[in-house]
Amino acid sequence: MANPEKTFKVGPVRASVFRNPIQQNGKNILLPKVVIEVRYKDKSGNWKGTNSLSLNDLPKAVIALQSAYEYLLENKQAPEDLDPDDRTPAYDFRPAQRNAYPRLSQ
């Protein structure tokens, strides 16, 4: 995997921003992606990563993901290596709707 453009760390939780090059409608664009990971040491003392979060990791993940989201909003212009005609971002961020998901009955 390529190196992330930016990584936000909150305790053991990391949110890393990547921009994956793709072609869409004949244009080269960089599609932003965020990868969430929790770092921990295994029984042998080796560092490992997982995308499974514990209850205590959830608030940290929210902060790391919010930071990644804000970073992408502030840095949504296309990089210099794209053709001048392709500099318009191919993605449009809109604020998330509140209560977009129905509550699960208990």
N, CA, C and O atoms as CSV, one atom per row, in Angstrom:
chain,resi,resn,atom,element,x,y,z
A,1,MET,N,N,0.844,-1.173,0.000
A,1,MET,CA,C,0.000,0.000,0.000
A,1,MET,C,C,0.892,1.239,0.000
A,1,MET,O,O,1.941,1.253,0.643
A,2,ALA,N,N,0.482,2.258,-0.707
A,2,ALA,CA,C,1.233,3.506,-0.776
A,2,ALA,C,C,1.208,4.213,0.574
A,2,ALA,O,O,0.377,3.918,1.433
A,3,ASN,N,N,2.126,5.141,0.741
A,3,ASN,CA,C,2.153,5.923,1.970
A,3,ASN,C,C,0.955,6.863,2.016
A,3,ASN,O,O,0.549,7.405,0.987
A,4,PRO,N,N,0.387,7.059,3.205
A,4,PRO,CA,C,-0.756,7.976,3.305
A,4,PRO,C,C,-0.319,9.422,3.097
A,4,PRO,O,O,0.825,9.789,3.369
A,5,GLU,N,N,-1.243,10.221,2.615
A,5,GLU,CA,C,-1.008,11.658,2.459
A,5,GLU,C,C,-0.932,12.331,3.826
A,5,GLU,O,O,-0.132,13.242,4.040
A,6,LYS,N,N,-1.775,11.870,4.747
A,6,LYS,CA,C,-1.841,12.455,6.086
A,6,LYS,C,C,-2.417,11.405,7.026
A,6,LYS,O,O,-3.311,10.649,6.647
A,7,THR,N,N,-1.905,11.359,8.255
A,7,THR,CA,C,-2.419,10.435,9.262
A,7,THR,C,C,-2.765,11.212,10.526
A,7,THR,O,O,-1.988,12.044,10.993
A,8,PHE,N,N,-3.941,10.928,11.067
A,8,PHE,CA,C,-4.400,11.545,12.307
A,8,PHE,C,C,-4.415,10.467,13.382
A,8,PHE,O,O,-5.067,9.435,13.222
A,9,LYS,N,N,-3.692,10.706,14.488
A,9,LYS,CA,C,-3.565,9.721,15.559
A,9,LYS,C,C,-4.233,10.238,16.824
A,9,LYS,O,O,-4.017,11.374,17.246
A,10,VAL,N,N,-5.047,9.377,17.415
A,10,VAL,CA,C,-5.657,9.654,18.713
A,10,VAL,C,C,-5.464,8.389,19.533
A,10,VAL,O,O,-6.198,7.414,19.367
A,11,GLY,N,N,-4.474,8.408,20.418
A,11,GLY,CA,C,-4.131,7.197,21.151
A,11,GLY,C,C,-3.704,6.121,20.160
A,11,GLY,O,O,-2.890,6.388,19.276
A,12,PRO,N,N,-4.240,4.907,20.292
A,12,PRO,CA,C,-3.853,3.835,19.372
A,12,PRO,C,C,-4.599,3.867,18.035
A,12,PRO,O,O,-4.311,3.063,17.148
A,13,VAL,N,N,-5.550,4.786,17.885
A,13,VAL,CA,C,-6.387,4.844,16.678
A,13,VAL,C,C,-5.757,5.786,15.663
A,13,VAL,O,O,-5.324,6.889,15.996
A,14,ARG,N,N,-5.716,5.320,14.403
A,14,ARG,CA,C,-5.181,6.129,13.308
A,14,ARG,C,C,-6.201,6.210,12.188
A,14,ARG,O,O,-6.816,5.210,11.818
A,15,ALA,N,N,-6.375,7.408,11.653
A,15,ALA,CA,C,-7.169,7.610,10.437
A,15,ALA,C,C,-6.204,8.158,9.393
A,15,ALA,O,O,-5.697,9.270,9.538
A,16,SER,N,N,-5.948,7.383,8.342
A,16,SER,CA,C,-4.986,7.763,7.308
A,16,SER,C,C,-5.708,8.118,6.023
A,16,SER,O,O,-6.595,7.393,5.572
A,17,VAL,N,N,-5.315,9.252,5.436
A,17,VAL,CA,C,-5.920,9.748,4.201
A,17,VAL,C,C,-5.063,9.315,3.019
A,17,VAL,O,O,-3.852,9.533,3.000
A,18,PHE,N,N,-5.705,8.704,2.041
A,18,PHE,CA,C,-5.062,8.310,0.790
A,18,PHE,C,C,-5.820,8.956,-0.358
A,18,PHE,O,O,-6.994,9.295,-0.215
A,19,ARG,N,N,-5.164,9.127,-1.483
A,19,ARG,CA,C,-5.831,9.574,-2.713
A,19,ARG,C,C,-5.483,8.554,-3.786
A,19,ARG,O,O,-4.342,8.469,-4.239
A,20,ASN,N,N,-6.486,7.785,-4.181
A,20,ASN,CA,C,-6.291,6.727,-5.165
A,20,ASN,C,C,-6.564,7.247,-6.566
A,20,ASN,O,O,-7.649,7.765,-6.829
A,21,PRO,N,N,-5.580,7.116,-7.488
A,21,PRO,CA,C,-5.809,7.584,-8.858
A,21,PRO,C,C,-6.763,6.648,-9.599
A,21,PRO,O,O,-6.579,5.431,-9.605
A,22,ILE,N,N,-7.778,7.235,-10.220
A,22,ILE,CA,C,-8.713,6.467,-11.041
A,22,ILE,C,C,-9.034,7.273,-12.286
A,22,ILE,O,O,-8.745,8.467,-12.357
A,23,GLN,N,N,-9.632,6.612,-13.267
A,23,GLN,CA,C,-10.123,7.306,-14.454
A,23,GLN,C,C,-11.637,7.295,-14.409
A,23,GLN,O,O,-12.265,6.261,-14.180
A,24,GLN,N,N,-12.213,8.473,-14.632
A,24,GLN,CA,C,-13.663,8.599,-14.630
A,24,GLN,C,C,-14.053,9.519,-15.777
A,24,GLN,O,O,-13.612,10.666,-15.851
A,25,ASN,N,N,-14.886,8.999,-16.667
A,25,ASN,CA,C,-15.313,9.761,-17.844
A,25,ASN,C,C,-14.125,10.274,-18.647
A,25,ASN,O,O,-14.152,11.396,-19.152
A,26,GLY,N,N,-13.080,9.455,-18.765
A,26,GLY,CA,C,-11.903,9.817,-19.538
A,26,GLY,C,C,-10.966,10.790,-18.855
A,26,GLY,O,O,-9.999,11.240,-19.469
A,27,LYS,N,N,-11.224,11.126,-17.602
A,27,LYS,CA,C,-10.371,12.061,-16.872
A,27,LYS,C,C,-9.664,11.336,-15.736
A,27,LYS,O,O,-10.217,10.422,-15.123
A,28,ASN,N,N,-8.434,11.758,-15.467
A,28,ASN,CA,C,-7.689,11.227,-14.336
A,28,ASN,C,C,-8.067,12.019,-13.095
A,28,ASN,O,O,-7.964,13.245,-13.078
A,29,ILE,N,N,-8.505,11.319,-12.061
A,29,ILE,CA,C,-8.852,11.983,-10.806
A,29,ILE,C,C,-8.238,11.211,-9.645
A,29,ILE,O,O,-7.887,10.038,-9.774
A,30,LEU,N,N,-8.118,11.882,-8.525
A,30,LEU,CA,C,-7.643,11.250,-7.303
A,30,LEU,C,C,-8.818,11.144,-6.344
A,30,LEU,O,O,-9.355,12.151,-5.883
A,31,LEU,N,N,-9.205,9.924,-6.053
A,31,LEU,CA,C,-10.355,9.662,-5.193
A,31,LEU,C,C,-9.888,9.560,-3.739
A,31,LEU,O,O,-9.061,8.705,-3.423
A,32,PRO,N,N,-10.397,10.410,-2.856
A,32,PRO,CA,C,-9.954,10.354,-1.462
A,32,PRO,C,C,-10.555,9.149,-0.735
A,32,PRO,O,O,-11.728,8.816,-0.907
A,33,LYS,N,N,-9.724,8.515,0.072
A,33,LYS,CA,C,-10.141,7.385,0.909
A,33,LYS,C,C,-9.532,7.565,2.289
A,33,LYS,O,O,-8.447,8.129,2.426
A,34,VAL,N,N,-10.226,7.086,3.307
A,34,VAL,CA,C,-9.710,7.127,4.673
A,34,VAL,C,C,-9.716,5.707,5.221
A,34,VAL,O,O,-10.719,4.997,5.141
A,35,VAL,N,N,-8.578,5.308,5.776
A,35,VAL,CA,C,-8.433,3.978,6.376
A,35,VAL,C,C,-8.302,4.161,7.882
A,35,VAL,O,O,-7.488,4.956,8.352
A,36,ILE,N,N,-9.113,3.418,8.636
A,36,ILE,CA,C,-9.061,3.485,10.100
A,36,ILE,C,C,-8.358,2.234,10.618
A,36,ILE,O,O,-8.602,1.128,10.135
A,37,GLU,N,N,-7.489,2.418,11.600
A,37,GLU,CA,C,-6.722,1.294,12.130
A,37,GLU,C,C,-6.443,1.530,13.608
A,37,GLU,O,O,-6.240,2.664,14.041
A,38,VAL,N,N,-6.437,0.442,14.377
A,38,VAL,CA,C,-6.048,0.485,15.784
A,38,VAL,C,C,-4.757,-0.309,15.914
A,38,VAL,O,O,-4.694,-1.471,15.512
A,39,ARG,N,N,-3.731,0.317,16.475
A,39,ARG,CA,C,-2.434,-0.333,16.662
A,39,ARG,C,C,-2.368,-0.947,18.062
A,39,ARG,O,O,-2.865,-0.375,19.031
A,40,TYR,N,N,-1.742,-2.127,18.144
A,40,TYR,CA,C,-1.583,-2.797,19.430
A,40,TYR,C,C,-0.375,-3.722,19.345
A,40,TYR,O,O,0.098,-4.047,18.257
A,41,LYS,N,N,0.118,-4.143,20.513
A,41,LYS,CA,C,1.212,-5.114,20.564
A,41,LYS,C,C,0.625,-6.490,20.836
A,41,LYS,O,O,-0.232,-6.653,21.705
A,42,ASP,N,N,1.101,-7.483,20.078
A,42,ASP,CA,C,0.637,-8.851,20.306
A,42,ASP,C,C,1.401,-9.469,21.479
A,42,ASP,O,O,2.210,-8.798,22.119
A,43,LYS,N,N,1.142,-10.746,21.759
A,43,LYS,CA,C,1.765,-11.420,22.897
A,43,LYS,C,C,3.282,-11.478,22.788
A,43,LYS,O,O,3.980,-11.552,23.799
A,44,SER,N,N,3.796,-11.443,21.549
A,44,SER,CA,C,5.245,-11.487,21.328
A,44,SER,C,C,5.882,-10.103,21.391
A,44,SER,O,O,7.103,-9.981,21.293
A,45,GLY,N,N,5.079,-9.072,21.553
A,45,GLY,CA,C,5.605,-7.713,21.607
A,45,GLY,C,C,5.740,-7.045,20.250
A,45,GLY,O,O,6.322,-5.965,20.144
A,46,ASN,N,N,5.200,-7.686,19.198
A,46,ASN,CA,C,5.246,-7.105,17.856
A,46,ASN,C,C,4.030,-6.215,17.629
A,46,ASN,O,O,2.921,-6.534,18.057
A,47,TRP,N,N,4.261,-5.083,16.942
A,47,TRP,CA,C,3.153,-4.177,16.636
A,47,TRP,C,C,2.283,-4.744,15.539
A,47,TRP,O,O,2.779,-5.238,14.526
A,48,LYS,N,N,0.980,-4.671,15.748
A,48,LYS,CA,C,-0.017,-5.143,14.780
A,48,LYS,C,C,-1.070,-4.060,14.601
A,48,LYS,O,O,-1.138,-3.104,15.373
A,49,GLY,N,N,-1.883,-4.227,13.577
A,49,GLY,CA,C,-2.980,-3.303,13.338
A,49,GLY,C,C,-4.263,-4.063,13.062
A,49,GLY,O,O,-4.238,-5.146,12.476
A,50,THR,N,N,-5.379,-3.499,13.480
A,50,THR,CA,C,-6.685,-4.104,13.236
A,50,THR,C,C,-7.692,-3.002,12.914
A,50,THR,O,O,-7.490,-1.837,13.255
A,51,ASN,N,N,-8.771,-3.391,12.255
A,51,ASN,CA,C,-9.853,-2.428,12.018
A,51,ASN,C,C,-11.048,-2.734,12.917
A,51,ASN,O,O,-12.136,-2.195,12.716
A,52,SER,N,N,-10.842,-3.598,13.905
A,52,SER,CA,C,-11.861,-3.914,14.895
A,52,SER,C,C,-11.656,-2.985,16.090
A,52,SER,O,O,-10.574,-2.947,16.676
A,53,LEU,N,N,-12.691,-2.244,16.443
A,53,LEU,CA,C,-12.574,-1.246,17.502
A,53,LEU,C,C,-13.299,-1.697,18.766
A,53,LEU,O,O,-14.395,-2.253,18.706
A,54,SER,N,N,-12.666,-1.448,19.905
A,54,SER,CA,C,-13.310,-1.725,21.189
A,54,SER,C,C,-14.186,-0.534,21.566
A,54,SER,O,O,-14.154,0.505,20.906
A,55,LEU,N,N,-14.954,-0.691,22.614
A,55,LEU,CA,C,-15.804,0.394,23.100
A,55,LEU,C,C,-14.973,1.643,23.403
A,55,LEU,O,O,-15.390,2.756,23.084
A,56,ASN,N,N,-13.809,1.463,24.013
A,56,ASN,CA,C,-12.950,2.597,24.362
A,56,ASN,C,C,-12.308,3.249,23.139
A,56,ASN,O,O,-11.907,4.411,23.196
A,57,ASP,N,N,-12.209,2.512,22.037
A,57,ASP,CA,C,-11.620,3.067,20.813
A,57,ASP,C,C,-12.602,3.947,20.039
A,57,ASP,O,O,-12.180,4.798,19.256
A,58,LEU,N,N,-13.899,3.753,20.248
A,58,LEU,CA,C,-14.901,4.461,19.443
A,58,LEU,C,C,-14.805,5.985,19.534
A,58,LEU,O,O,-14.810,6.638,18.490
A,59,PRO,N,N,-14.717,6.590,20.729
A,59,PRO,CA,C,-14.602,8.056,20.762
A,59,PRO,C,C,-13.317,8.553,20.100
A,59,PRO,O,O,-13.303,9.616,19.481
A,60,LYS,N,N,-12.248,7.783,20.233
A,60,LYS,CA,C,-10.980,8.156,19.597
A,60,LYS,C,C,-11.108,8.082,18.081
A,60,LYS,O,O,-10.576,8.931,17.366
A,61,ALA,N,N,-11.812,7.065,17.594
A,61,ALA,CA,C,-12.023,6.924,16.154
A,61,ALA,C,C,-12.854,8.078,15.612
A,61,ALA,O,O,-12.587,8.578,14.519
A,62,VAL,N,N,-13.858,8.503,16.370
A,62,VAL,CA,C,-14.694,9.632,15.948
A,62,VAL,C,C,-13.833,10.879,15.774
A,62,VAL,O,O,-13.969,11.590,14.779
A,63,ILE,N,N,-12.951,11.150,16.727
A,63,ILE,CA,C,-12.092,12.334,16.651
A,63,ILE,C,C,-11.131,12.225,15.469
A,63,ILE,O,O,-10.952,13.190,14.727
A,64,ALA,N,N,-10.512,11.060,15.291
A,64,ALA,CA,C,-9.566,10.875,14.182
A,64,ALA,C,C,-10.272,11.001,12.837
A,64,ALA,O,O,-9.743,11.631,11.921
A,65,LEU,N,N,-11.460,10.413,12.704
A,65,LEU,CA,C,-12.209,10.495,11.448
A,65,LEU,C,C,-12.704,11.912,11.183
A,65,LEU,O,O,-12.703,12.360,10.037
A,66,GLN,N,N,-13.124,12.622,12.224
A,66,GLN,CA,C,-13.548,14.017,12.055
A,66,GLN,C,C,-12.378,14.871,11.572
A,66,GLN,O,O,-12.552,15.742,10.720
A,67,SER,N,N,-11.199,14.625,12.110
A,67,SER,CA,C,-10.008,15.357,11.673
A,67,SER,C,C,-9.690,15.057,10.215
A,67,SER,O,O,-9.338,15.961,9.458
A,68,ALA,N,N,-9.810,13.797,9.819
A,68,ALA,CA,C,-9.564,13.420,8.423
A,68,ALA,C,C,-10.589,14.075,7.505
A,68,ALA,O,O,-10.241,14.546,6.423
A,69,TYR,N,N,-11.840,14.107,7.927
A,69,TYR,CA,C,-12.909,14.731,7.143
A,69,TYR,C,C,-12.632,16.219,6.949
A,69,TYR,O,O,-12.739,16.734,5.836
A,70,GLU,N,N,-12.277,16.909,8.032
A,70,GLU,CA,C,-11.976,18.338,7.944
A,70,GLU,C,C,-10.770,18.585,7.042
A,70,GLU,O,O,-10.758,19.539,6.264
A,71,TYR,N,N,-9.759,17.725,7.146
A,71,TYR,CA,C,-8.578,17.854,6.290
A,71,TYR,C,C,-8.972,17.732,4.816
A,71,TYR,O,O,-8.520,18.519,3.985
A,72,LEU,N,N,-9.806,16.756,4.497
A,72,LEU,CA,C,-10.230,16.571,3.108
A,72,LEU,C,C,-11.066,17.751,2.619
A,72,LEU,O,O,-10.954,18.146,1.459
A,73,LEU,N,N,-11.895,18.313,3.480
A,73,LEU,CA,C,-12.673,19.491,3.088
A,73,LEU,C,C,-11.762,20.676,2.774
A,73,LEU,O,O,-11.995,21.413,1.817
A,74,GLU,N,N,-10.729,20.850,3.585
A,74,GLU,CA,C,-9.809,21.973,3.400
A,74,GLU,C,C,-8.840,21.756,2.247
A,74,GLU,O,O,-8.293,22.722,1.715
A,75,ASN,N,N,-8.618,20.514,1.853
A,75,ASN,CA,C,-7.622,20.190,0.831
A,75,ASN,C,C,-8.244,19.431,-0.326
A,75,ASN,O,O,-7.677,18.445,-0.797
A,76,LYS,N,N,-9.397,19.873,-0.788
A,76,LYS,CA,C,-10.066,19.113,-1.837
A,76,LYS,C,C,-9.663,19.520,-3.243
A,76,LYS,O,O,-10.173,18.945,-4.204
A,77,GLN,N,N,-8.762,20.495,-3.406
A,77,GLN,CA,C,-8.307,20.834,-4.745
A,77,GLN,C,C,-7.387,19.734,-5.266
A,77,GLN,O,O,-6.726,19.039,-4.495
A,78,ALA,N,N,-7.359,19.591,-6.579
A,78,ALA,CA,C,-6.562,18.549,-7.217
A,78,ALA,C,C,-5.085,18.926,-7.157
A,78,ALA,O,O,-4.755,20.110,-7.220
A,79,PRO,N,N,-4.190,17.947,-7.037
A,79,PRO,CA,C,-2.762,18.235,-7.009
A,79,PRO,C,C,-2.240,18.708,-8.367
A,79,PRO,O,O,-2.927,18.614,-9.384
A,80,GLU,N,N,-1.017,19.214,-8.354
A,80,GLU,CA,C,-0.409,19.824,-9.535
A,80,GLU,C,C,-0.101,18.839,-10.657
A,80,GLU,O,O,0.019,19.256,-11.810
A,81,ASP,N,N,0.030,17.556,-10.362
A,81,ASP,CA,C,0.455,16.622,-11.403
A,81,ASP,C,C,-0.667,16.211,-12.359
A,81,ASP,O,O,-0.414,15.460,-13.301
A,82,LEU,N,N,-1.881,16.676,-12.146
A,82,LEU,CA,C,-2.969,16.369,-13.064
A,82,LEU,C,C,-2.975,17.355,-14.225
A,82,LEU,O,O,-2.431,18.454,-14.115
A,83,ASP,N,N,-3.586,16.965,-15.329
A,83,ASP,CA,C,-3.754,17.867,-16.460
A,83,ASP,C,C,-4.548,19.085,-16.012
A,83,ASP,O,O,-5.406,18.971,-15.138
A,84,PRO,N,N,-4.273,20.268,-16.606
A,84,PRO,CA,C,-5.005,21.472,-16.199
A,84,PRO,C,C,-6.514,21.326,-16.335
A,84,PRO,O,O,-7.260,21.906,-15.546
A,85,ASP,N,N,-6.980,20.561,-17.324
A,85,ASP,CA,C,-8.417,20.374,-17.505
A,85,ASP,C,C,-9.029,19.501,-16.418
A,85,ASP,O,O,-10.245,19.506,-16.225
A,86,ASP,N,N,-8.196,18.756,-15.711
A,86,ASP,CA,C,-8.680,17.801,-14.717
A,86,ASP,C,C,-8.539,18.309,-13.284
A,86,ASP,O,O,-8.674,17.518,-12.351
A,87,ARG,N,N,-8.277,19.586,-13.076
A,87,ARG,CA,C,-8.012,20.102,-11.733
A,87,ARG,C,C,-9.254,20.302,-10.884
A,87,ARG,O,O,-9.145,20.513,-9.676
A,88,THR,N,N,-10.411,20.241,-11.477
A,88,THR,CA,C,-11.636,20.364,-10.700
A,88,THR,C,C,-11.864,19.060,-9.951
A,88,THR,O,O,-11.867,17.995,-10.569
A,89,PRO,N,N,-12.055,19.115,-8.646
A,89,PRO,CA,C,-12.278,17.872,-7.910
A,89,PRO,C,C,-13.496,17.126,-8.442
A,89,PRO,O,O,-14.520,17.729,-8.764
A,90,ALA,N,N,-13.369,15.829,-8.526
A,90,ALA,CA,C,-14.457,15.003,-9.043
A,90,ALA,C,C,-15.392,14.567,-7.927
A,90,ALA,O,O,-16.329,13.804,-8.167
A,91,TYR,N,N,-15.154,15.034,-6.729
A,91,TYR,CA,C,-15.994,14.661,-5.605
A,91,TYR,C,C,-16.509,15.922,-4.945
A,91,TYR,O,O,-15.887,16.981,-5.030
A,92,ASP,N,N,-17.611,15.806,-4.308
A,92,ASP,CA,C,-18.242,16.949,-3.661
A,92,ASP,C,C,-18.643,16.523,-2.257
A,92,ASP,O,O,-19.479,15.637,-2.084
A,93,PHE,N,N,-18.043,17.159,-1.258
A,93,PHE,CA,C,-18.377,16.824,0.116
A,93,PHE,C,C,-19.570,17.651,0.559
A,93,PHE,O,O,-19.629,18.856,0.314
A,94,ARG,N,N,-20.488,17.018,1.191
A,94,ARG,CA,C,-21.635,17.720,1.761
A,94,ARG,C,C,-21.745,17.301,3.219
A,94,ARG,O,O,-21.454,16.156,3.565
A,95,PRO,N,N,-22.158,18.216,4.061
A,95,PRO,CA,C,-22.300,17.846,5.470
A,95,PRO,C,C,-23.248,16.658,5.625
A,95,PRO,O,O,-24.268,16.560,4.943
A,96,ALA,N,N,-22.889,15.781,6.518
A,96,ALA,CA,C,-23.718,14.597,6.751
A,96,ALA,C,C,-25.064,15.004,7.334
A,96,ALA,O,O,-25.162,15.942,8.125
A,97,GLN,N,N,-26.086,14.284,6.930
A,97,GLN,CA,C,-27.411,14.547,7.478
A,97,GLN,C,C,-27.503,13.949,8.871
A,97,GLN,O,O,-27.014,12.848,9.128
A,98,ARG,N,N,-28.119,14.673,9.738
A,98,ARG,CA,C,-28.363,14.109,11.064
A,98,ARG,C,C,-29.479,13.079,10.958
A,98,ARG,O,O,-30.408,13.232,10.164
A,99,ASN,N,N,-29.379,12.054,11.748
A,99,ASN,CA,C,-30.382,10.994,11.778
A,99,ASN,C,C,-30.602,10.377,10.399
A,99,ASN,O,O,-31.730,10.057,10.023
A,100,ALA,N,N,-29.517,10.214,9.656
A,100,ALA,CA,C,-29.622,9.616,8.329
A,100,ALA,C,C,-29.970,8.132,8.427
A,100,ALA,O,O,-30.514,7.552,7.487
A,101,TYR,N,N,-29.656,7.527,9.561
A,101,TYR,CA,C,-29.946,6.113,9.750
A,101,TYR,C,C,-31.033,5.964,10.812
A,101,TYR,O,O,-30.980,6.634,11.843
A,102,PRO,N,N,-31.994,5.114,10.582
A,102,PRO,CA,C,-33.038,4.934,11.594
A,102,PRO,C,C,-32.472,4.262,12.839
A,102,PRO,O,O,-31.531,3.472,12.763
A,103,ARG,N,N,-33.051,4.583,13.964
A,103,ARG,CA,C,-32.620,3.940,15.207
A,103,ARG,C,C,-33.048,2.476,15.211
A,103,ARG,O,O,-34.130,2.124,14.741
A,104,LEU,N,N,-32.188,1.650,15.742
A,104,LEU,CA,C,-32.533,0.240,15.892
A,104,LEU,C,C,-33.389,0.079,17.134
A,104,LEU,O,O,-33.108,0.682,18.170
A,105,SER,N,N,-34.424,-0.727,17.037
A,105,SER,CA,C,-35.262,-0.953,18.217
A,105,SER,C,C,-34.497,-1.814,19.212
A,105,SER,O,O,-33.685,-2.657,18.832
A,106,GLN,N,N,-34.766,-1.590,20.467
A,106,GLN,CA,C,-34.009,-2.294,21.498
A,106,GLN,C,C,-34.794,-3.423,22.081
A,106,GLN,O,O,-34.302,-4.123,22.967
